[in-house]
Amino acid sequence: MAGDQVMLAEVWLLPPLGIARLGPSPIPCPNFQWGPNDVGPRGTGKTTILPAETLHVAQDGTITAGVPEAVSFRDEVGIRPVCTFFELHGRWTEGGQEATGPITVSLLNQAGISIGDVTWTVDVANMKAYHMTLVDGDKIAAHLELRGDETTRRPLMGHSPPDAPQPLVHDDVPLPLGSVQVTKTTADFPELRLLFTPAAGHVYAPTDLDERSMEYPIPGEHRILNPAAQWAGFSLVEDPRTNPGGLFATDDQGRSLGFIDDVCDGLVRCAVPGLPPARARVAVGPPRYAPDRRPIVSLADGFTDRVKRLDVSDPAFVEDFESTTHEVRDLMERVWETMALVNVDFQNERARAENRGVAASMGLPPEAAADKAFKRPDAIAERPLPLTEIGRLQHHRLLSLEVFEDMLRERPDLIDRVIRPPGTSDNYYDRRMPALFRGSDRHPMHLTRRQYDLLRAWAARLRRDSEEGTFT
């Protein structure tokens, strides 16, 4: 690829993984960032939400930017969708010097490439029904190709394989899976971007829903699925397929009613002539019902555990006490924010039932296993959720990290005793933290290995720095 000044060597997309969230509103959720905790006299003690610069895309693909006065997550239409941009970056040589950064239209032109030579490809699919039936006709997929100068919004319309004997979604009545739009390059925004907008968050049903059930008021325009498809009437026998099982609506005989939603995930590619295409993934999920509450274990924690797990084992890491203390403080704040959302009394009942099942499968007394979780306290009029109230009070104390520090200095076995280690073979829900939470594998949830090892290393450093004899 010869150009007068620029030689492109490699391209990639940022972010490599984009997460979008469903919403029926035509207005996307504005950008925001988490701010400092609300610690005022009447504050909640939880994370605040601060508006941040947001890019707006017009019908013709033109971008404008601004910071909203406030963050609105819904309007009169409904929840605002979380959309995600994908931006093309790369590595190139210019005047003998190597550089990296966003690919702009000017950079392309210097490399002898026009914006129309660039191709965006989007492939998304909803495989929920197929995952259960393993029948090709129950796959739903959408495919789009766009040139870099095609800047009108394009819908992602899902279809089932047309050659399937009974396709779940017919070609003439496709299922909307969202839309994409290439942005127009301008002097203010010369970068190459693609905007992914998820679907509205609707549930779709077979055309004969009234013959199957009168329980679900699904609008007529969403009754588009083929009632003869394998998914519409599918029954599980021995393999639950998912964990937990039963993640689909059934009739009284346990047969699938044939419902499907409009989530999807897939691949975004951007091809520049002469180079391997840049690739990224996009995943669509439900709205986040508490966006100002941060989870104990996040996707970022999982990624960090994969690539930086061993960092905390390096003695030099914990010597940066200010940095490690900041991480621990952040974790304690997230514990409180999550705790404040949970009905602990309900989760305790679920955990007790799970424990009974585990014990019964091993021929052990079920009630003794149930009591590994919290015993059921008596509710009184003023305290209908006693475990929830006690838990919130206890965890609220940890917002003052000094309280947690003193507990660790005085009780060196505290972490081993009250925090569940990762990877344990014990399947009982007990009182170790995070107590009563269910992991993705149905077993009790735990911190990542990195989070757990960080807590242990940080606690050991606390005790090392304490004056001998000060704590007993």
C-alpha positions as CSV (number, residue, x, y, z in Angstrom):
1,M,0.0,0.0,0.0
2,A,1.9,3.0,-1.2
3,G,1.1,6.5,-0.1
4,D,2.9,9.8,-0.5
5,Q,3.6,10.2,3.2
6,V,1.8,7.6,5.3
7,M,2.2,3.8,5.3
8,L,-0.5,2.0,7.3
9,A,0.7,-1.1,9.1
10,E,-2.2,-2.3,11.4
11,V,-5.7,-1.3,12.4
12,W,-7.8,-2.2,15.4
13,L,-11.1,-1.2,17.0
14,L,-11.7,0.4,20.3
15,P,-13.3,-0.7,22.5
16,P,-12.5,-4.4,21.7
17,L,-15.8,-5.2,23.5
18,G,-18.7,-2.9,23.5
19,I,-21.7,-3.4,25.8
20,A,-25.1,-2.0,24.9
21,R,-28.3,-2.1,26.9
22,L,-31.9,-2.4,25.6
23,G,-34.3,0.6,25.8
24,P,-37.4,1.7,23.8
25,S,-36.7,5.4,23.9
26,P,-35.4,6.9,20.6
27,I,-33.0,9.0,22.7
28,P,-29.8,7.2,23.9
29,C,-28.7,7.4,27.5
30,P,-26.1,10.2,27.9
31,N,-22.6,9.5,28.9
32,F,-21.8,9.7,32.6
33,Q,-19.1,8.8,35.1
34,W,-19.2,7.7,38.7
35,G,-18.4,10.6,41.1
36,P,-17.4,10.7,44.7
37,N,-19.6,9.2,47.4
38,D,-22.5,11.3,48.7
39,V,-21.2,11.7,52.3
40,G,-23.1,14.8,53.3
41,P,-25.1,15.0,56.5
42,R,-28.2,13.8,54.6
43,G,-26.3,11.8,52.0
44,T,-26.7,8.2,51.0
45,G,-23.0,7.3,51.3
46,K,-23.2,5.8,47.8
47,T,-21.6,6.7,44.5
48,T,-22.9,9.7,42.7
49,I,-23.5,10.0,38.9
50,L,-21.9,12.9,37.0
51,P,-22.8,13.9,33.4
52,A,-19.9,13.6,31.0
53,E,-19.3,14.7,27.4
54,T,-21.7,12.9,25.1
55,L,-21.6,12.5,21.3
56,H,-24.9,12.9,19.5
57,V,-25.3,11.5,16.0
58,A,-27.8,13.2,13.6
59,Q,-29.8,11.3,10.9
60,D,-27.1,12.1,8.3
61,G,-24.3,10.8,10.6
62,T,-23.0,14.2,11.7
63,I,-21.6,14.3,15.2
64,T,-22.1,17.0,17.8
65,A,-20.9,16.9,21.4
66,G,-22.0,18.4,24.7
67,V,-22.3,17.8,28.4
68,P,-25.9,17.4,29.6
69,E,-27.0,19.3,32.7
70,A,-28.3,16.1,34.2
71,V,-28.3,12.4,33.5
72,S,-31.7,11.0,32.5
73,F,-32.1,7.3,32.2
74,R,-35.7,7.3,31.0
75,D,-38.2,9.6,29.5
76,E,-41.9,9.5,28.6
77,V,-41.3,6.7,26.0
78,G,-39.3,4.5,28.4
79,I,-35.8,3.5,29.3
80,R,-33.1,5.1,27.2
81,P,-30.9,2.6,25.5
82,V,-27.1,2.5,26.1
83,C,-25.4,2.7,22.7
84,T,-21.8,2.0,22.0
85,F,-19.3,3.5,19.6
86,F,-16.5,1.6,17.8
87,E,-13.6,3.7,16.7
88,L,-10.9,2.7,14.3
89,H,-7.3,3.0,15.5
90,G,-4.1,1.9,14.0
91,R,-0.3,2.0,13.6
92,W,1.4,3.8,10.7
93,T,4.7,5.2,9.5
94,E,5.0,8.8,8.5
95,G,8.2,10.5,7.4
96,G,10.1,7.5,8.8
97,Q,8.5,7.8,12.3
98,E,6.1,5.3,13.6
99,A,2.9,6.5,15.3
100,T,-0.4,5.1,16.7
101,G,-3.8,6.6,17.3
102,P,-7.2,7.1,15.8
103,I,-7.5,6.7,12.0
104,T,-8.8,9.9,10.4
105,V,-10.0,10.6,6.9
106,S,-6.9,12.8,6.4
107,L,-4.6,9.9,7.4
108,L,-6.4,7.6,5.0
109,N,-6.0,10.2,2.2
110,Q,-2.3,10.5,2.9
111,A,-2.1,6.7,2.5
112,G,-3.9,6.8,-0.8
113,I,-7.2,5.5,0.5
114,S,-10.6,7.1,0.3
115,I,-13.3,6.8,3.0
116,G,-15.4,4.9,0.6
117,D,-12.8,2.2,0.3
118,V,-13.3,1.3,4.0
119,T,-15.9,-1.4,4.8
120,W,-17.8,-2.0,8.0
121,T,-19.4,-5.4,8.6
122,V,-21.7,-6.2,11.4
123,D,-22.9,-9.8,12.3
124,V,-25.2,-10.3,15.3
125,A,-27.3,-13.1,16.4
126,N,-29.8,-14.3,19.1
127,M,-29.1,-17.9,19.8
128,K,-31.2,-18.4,22.9
129,A,-33.8,-20.6,21.2
130,Y,-31.2,-22.5,19.3
131,H,-29.2,-23.1,22.5
132,M,-32.2,-25.0,23.8
133,T,-33.4,-26.9,20.7
134,L,-30.1,-27.2,18.8
135,V,-32.2,-26.9,15.6
136,D,-30.8,-24.6,12.9
137,G,-34.2,-23.1,12.2
138,D,-34.3,-21.5,15.6
139,K,-31.2,-19.4,15.0
140,I,-31.8,-15.6,14.5
141,A,-29.1,-13.6,12.8
142,A,-28.6,-10.3,11.0
143,H,-25.8,-9.2,8.7
144,L,-24.9,-5.8,7.3
145,E,-22.1,-4.3,5.2
146,L,-21.6,-0.6,4.9
147,R,-19.1,1.6,3.1
148,G,-17.3,4.2,5.2
149,D,-19.2,6.9,3.4
150,E,-22.7,5.4,4.0
151,T,-23.8,7.4,7.0
152,T,-27.5,6.8,7.3
153,R,-28.8,4.5,10.0
154,R,-29.3,0.9,9.0
155,P,-31.5,-1.5,10.9
156,L,-30.3,-5.0,11.9
157,M,-33.2,-7.3,11.0
158,G,-32.9,-10.8,12.3
159,H,-33.9,-13.8,10.2
160,S,-33.7,-17.5,10.6
161,P,-32.0,-19.7,8.0
162,P,-34.4,-19.5,5.0
163,D,-33.7,-23.1,4.0
164,A,-34.7,-24.5,7.4
165,P,-37.9,-26.7,7.3
166,Q,-39.6,-24.5,9.9
167,P,-37.7,-21.2,10.5
168,L,-38.6,-19.4,13.7
169,V,-38.4,-16.0,12.0
170,H,-39.6,-15.7,8.4
171,D,-37.9,-13.5,5.9
172,D,-41.0,-11.4,5.3
173,V,-41.5,-10.6,9.0
174,P,-38.0,-10.1,10.5
175,L,-37.2,-9.5,14.1
176,P,-35.4,-6.2,14.9
177,L,-32.1,-6.6,16.7
178,G,-31.1,-2.9,16.7
179,S,-29.3,-0.7,14.2
180,V,-25.9,0.7,13.2
181,Q,-24.7,3.9,11.7
182,V,-21.4,5.0,10.3
183,T,-20.6,8.5,11.5
184,K,-19.8,11.3,9.0
185,T,-16.2,12.6,9.3
186,T,-15.9,16.3,9.8
187,A,-13.1,18.8,10.8
188,D,-14.3,18.6,14.4
189,F,-14.7,14.8,14.3
190,P,-12.4,13.3,11.7
191,E,-12.2,9.8,13.2
192,L,-13.9,6.7,11.7
193,R,-16.7,5.5,14.0
194,L,-19.6,3.2,14.0
195,L,-22.5,3.6,16.4
196,F,-24.3,0.5,17.5
197,T,-27.8,1.0,18.9
198,P,-29.5,-2.0,20.6
199,A,-33.1,-3.0,20.2
200,A,-36.0,-1.8,22.3
201,G,-36.3,-4.7,24.7
202,H,-39.5,-6.3,23.4
203,V,-40.7,-9.9,23.7
204,Y,-41.9,-11.7,20.6
205,A,-44.3,-14.6,20.4
206,P,-45.8,-17.1,17.9
207,T,-48.7,-15.9,15.8
208,D,-51.1,-18.3,17.6
209,L,-50.3,-17.1,21.1
210,D,-54.0,-16.9,22.1
211,E,-54.3,-20.6,21.5
212,R,-51.4,-21.3,23.8
213,S,-51.9,-18.9,26.7
214,M,-54.0,-15.9,27.6
215,E,-51.7,-14.9,30.4
216,Y,-49.3,-12.7,28.5
217,P,-50.5,-9.4,26.9
218,I,-48.0,-9.4,24.0
219,P,-49.1,-6.9,21.4
220,G,-50.2,-8.2,18.0
221,E,-47.3,-6.6,16.2
222,H,-44.9,-8.7,18.2
223,R,-46.7,-12.0,17.5
224,I,-44.6,-12.8,14.5
225,L,-42.9,-16.1,15.2
226,N,-43.6,-19.3,13.4
227,P,-45.8,-21.5,15.6
228,A,-44.5,-24.6,13.8
229,A,-40.9,-23.9,14.7
230,Q,-39.2,-26.4,17.1
231,W,-38.9,-23.7,19.8
232,A,-42.7,-23.1,19.9
233,G,-43.6,-26.2,21.9
234,F,-40.1,-27.4,22.9
235,S,-39.8,-29.5,26.1
236,L,-36.8,-30.3,28.2
237,V,-36.3,-33.9,29.2
238,E,-33.2,-34.5,31.2
239,D,-30.7,-31.8,30.1
240,P,-31.7,-28.4,31.6
241,R,-29.4,-26.7,29.1
242,T,-29.0,-23.7,31.4
243,N,-28.0,-23.2,35.0
244,P,-30.3,-22.5,36.6
245,G,-32.8,-24.3,34.4
246,G,-36.2,-23.2,33.4
247,L,-35.2,-19.9,31.9
248,F,-38.1,-19.7,29.5
249,A,-41.9,-19.4,29.7
250,T,-43.9,-22.6,29.5
251,D,-47.5,-23.8,29.5
252,D,-49.0,-26.1,32.1
253,Q,-47.3,-29.1,30.5
254,G,-43.8,-27.6,30.6
255,R,-43.8,-26.9,26.8
256,S,-42.2,-23.7,25.6
257,L,-44.6,-20.9,24.6
258,G,-42.1,-19.9,22.0
259,F,-41.2,-16.5,23.3
260,I,-38.0,-14.8,22.3
261,D,-36.5,-11.3,23.1
262,D,-34.5,-9.0,21.0
263,V,-31.1,-9.2,22.6
264,C,-28.1,-10.2,20.5
265,D,-24.3,-10.3,20.4
266,G,-21.8,-10.5,17.6
267,L,-18.9,-9.1,15.7
268,V,-18.0,-5.7,14.3
269,R,-15.3,-5.6,11.6
270,C,-13.7,-2.7,9.8
271,A,-11.7,-3.5,6.7
272,V,-9.1,-1.1,5.2
273,P,-7.7,-2.1,1.8
274,G,-4.4,-4.0,2.1
275,L,-4.7,-4.8,5.9
276,P,-6.2,-7.5,8.0
277,P,-9.6,-6.3,9.2
278,A,-10.0,-4.8,12.7
279,R,-12.4,-6.8,14.9
280,A,-14.5,-6.1,18.0
281,R,-17.3,-7.8,19.8
282,V,-20.6,-6.3,20.8
283,A,-22.9,-7.7,23.5
284,V,-26.4,-6.5,24.3
285,G,-28.0,-6.9,27.8
286,P,-31.0,-5.6,29.8
287,P,-31.1,-2.1,31.3
288,R,-29.2,-1.6,34.4
289,Y,-31.8,-0.9,37.0
290,A,-29.4,0.7,39.5
291,P,-26.7,2.4,37.5
292,D,-25.3,4.3,40.5
293,R,-24.6,1.0,42.4
294,R,-21.4,-0.7,41.5
295,P,-21.2,-4.5,41.7
296,I,-18.8,-6.4,44.1
297,V,-17.3,-8.3,41.2
298,S,-17.5,-6.6,37.8
299,L,-16.5,-7.5,34.3
300,A,-13.5,-5.3,34.8
301,D,-12.5,-7.3,37.9
302,G,-12.7,-10.5,35.8
303,F,-10.5,-9.1,33.1
304,T,-8.0,-7.7,35.6
305,D,-7.9,-11.1,37.4
306,R,-7.0,-12.7,34.1
307,V,-4.1,-10.4,33.2
308,K,-2.9,-9.0,36.5
309,R,-3.6,-11.7,39.0
310,L,0.0,-12.3,40.0
311,D,0.7,-8.6,40.6
312,V,-0.6,-8.7,44.1
313,S,1.8,-11.6,45.0
314,D,4.8,-9.3,44.3
315,P,5.9,-7.8,47.7
316,A,6.6,-4.5,45.9
317,F,2.9,-4.2,45.0
318,V,1.6,-4.0,48.5
319,E,4.4,-1.7,49.5
320,D,2.5,1.0,47.5
321,F,0.2,1.2,50.4
322,E,-1.7,4.2,49.2
323,S,-2.6,2.5,46.0
324,T,-3.6,-0.8,47.5
325,T,-5.6,1.0,50.2
326,H,-7.5,2.8,47.5
327,E,-8.4,-0.5,45.9
328,V,-9.6,-1.9,49.1
329,R,-11.6,1.2,49.9
330,D,-13.2,1.0,46.5
331,L,-14.1,-2.7,47.1
332,M,-15.7,-1.9,50.5
333,E,-17.8,0.9,48.9
334,R,-19.0,-1.5,46.3
335,V,-19.9,-4.1,48.9
336,W,-22.1,-1.5,50.6
337,E,-23.7,-0.3,47.4
338,T,-24.6,-3.9,46.4
339,M,-25.7,-4.8,49.9
340,A,-28.1,-1.8,50.0
341,L,-30.0,-3.3,47.0
342,V,-30.5,-6.8,48.2
343,N,-33.4,-8.3,50.1
344,V,-31.2,-10.5,52.3
345,D,-34.1,-12.2,53.9
346,F,-35.4,-13.5,50.6
347,Q,-31.9,-14.6,49.4
348,N,-31.4,-16.4,52.7
349,E,-34.6,-18.4,52.1
350,R,-33.3,-19.3,48.6
351,A,-29.9,-20.3,50.0
352,R,-31.5,-22.5,52.7
353,A,-33.5,-24.3,50.1
354,E,-30.4,-24.7,47.9
355,N,-28.5,-26.1,50.9
356,R,-31.3,-28.6,51.5
357,G,-31.0,-29.8,48.0
358,V,-27.2,-30.2,48.1
359,A,-27.5,-32.2,51.3
360,A,-30.3,-34.4,50.0
361,S,-28.2,-35.3,46.9
362,M,-25.5,-36.5,49.2
363,G,-27.8,-38.3,51.6
364,L,-27.2,-35.9,54.5
365,P,-29.6,-34.2,56.9
366,P,-31.2,-31.3,55.0
367,E,-32.1,-29.0,57.9
368,A,-28.5,-29.0,59.3
369,A,-27.4,-28.0,55.8
370,A,-30.0,-25.2,55.6
371,D,-28.7,-23.7,58.8
372,K,-25.3,-23.2,57.2
373,A,-26.9,-20.1,55.9
374,F,-28.4,-17.7,58.4
375,K,-31.1,-19.0,60.7
376,R,-34.5,-17.5,60.0
377,P,-35.0,-14.6,62.5
378,D,-38.5,-13.6,63.6
379,A,-39.9,-10.6,61.9
380,I,-41.7,-7.9,63.9
381,A,-43.9,-5.1,62.7
382,E,-41.1,-2.5,62.8
383,R,-38.6,-4.8,61.2
384,P,-40.2,-6.9,58.5
385,L,-36.8,-7.7,56.9
386,P,-34.5,-8.2,59.9
387,L,-31.5,-9.7,58.1
388,T,-31.6,-7.0,55.5
389,E,-31.6,-4.3,58.1
390,I,-28.8,-5.9,60.1
391,G,-26.7,-6.4,57.0
392,R,-27.1,-2.8,55.9
393,L,-26.1,-1.5,59.3
394,Q,-23.1,-3.8,59.5
395,H,-21.8,-3.0,56.0
396,H,-22.4,0.7,56.4
397,R,-19.8,0.7,59.1
398,L,-17.2,-0.4,56.6
399,L,-17.5,2.8,54.6
400,S,-15.2,4.1,57.3
401,L,-12.1,2.1,56.3
402,E,-10.5,2.7,59.6
403,V,-13.1,0.5,61.2
404,F,-12.2,-2.4,58.8
405,E,-8.5,-1.7,59.4
406,D,-8.9,-2.0,63.2
407,M,-10.9,-5.2,62.8
408,L,-8.1,-6.8,60.7
409,R,-5.4,-5.7,63.1
410,E,-7.2,-7.2,66.1
411,R,-8.4,-10.4,64.4
412,P,-5.7,-11.8,62.1
413,D,-7.9,-14.7,61.0
414,L,-10.8,-12.5,60.0
415,I,-10.4,-12.8,56.2
416,D,-9.9,-16.6,56.4
417,R,-13.0,-16.9,58.6
418,V,-15.5,-14.5,57.0
419,I,-14.6,-14.3,53.3
420,R,-15.1,-17.2,51.0
421,P,-11.9,-18.2,49.1
422,P,-12.2,-18.6,45.3
423,G,-12.4,-22.1,43.9
424,T,-13.6,-23.8,47.0
425,S,-15.3,-27.2,46.5
426,D,-17.8,-26.4,49.2
427,N,-21.2,-25.9,47.5
428,Y,-23.1,-24.9,50.5
429,Y,-24.3,-21.3,50.9
430,D,-22.9,-20.2,54.2
431,R,-22.2,-17.0,56.1
432,R,-18.9,-16.2,54.4
433,M,-18.9,-13.1,52.3
434,P,-20.2,-12.4,49.8
435,A,-22.9,-14.3,51.7
436,L,-26.0,-15.7,49.9
437,F,-25.0,-14.5,46.4
438,R,-25.3,-16.9,43.6
439,G,-22.4,-17.3,41.1
440,S,-22.9,-17.9,37.4
441,D,-22.2,-21.6,37.9
442,R,-25.0,-21.8,40.5
443,H,-22.5,-22.3,43.3
444,P,-21.9,-19.6,46.0
445,M,-20.4,-16.4,44.6
446,H,-16.8,-15.4,45.5
447,L,-14.4,-12.6,44.9
448,T,-11.9,-13.0,42.1
449,R,-8.6,-14.6,43.1
450,R,-6.9,-11.2,42.6
451,Q,-9.4,-9.4,44.9
452,Y,-9.0,-12.1,47.6
453,D,-5.2,-12.2,47.5
454,L,-5.1,-8.4,47.6
455,L,-7.2,-8.3,50.7
456,R,-4.9,-10.9,52.4
457,A,-1.7,-9.1,51.4
458,W,-3.1,-5.7,52.4
459,A,-4.2,-7.1,55.8
460,A,-0.8,-8.6,56.4
461,R,0.8,-5.3,55.6
462,L,-1.5,-3.6,58.2
463,R,-0.4,-6.0,60.9
464,R,3.2,-5.7,60.0
465,D,3.1,-2.0,60.4
466,S,1.3,-2.1,63.7
467,E,3.4,-1.7,66.8
468,E,4.0,-5.0,68.6
469,G,1.7,-5.4,71.5
470,T,-0.7,-2.7,70.5
471,F,-3.4,-5.2,69.3
472,T,-4.2,-8.5,70.8
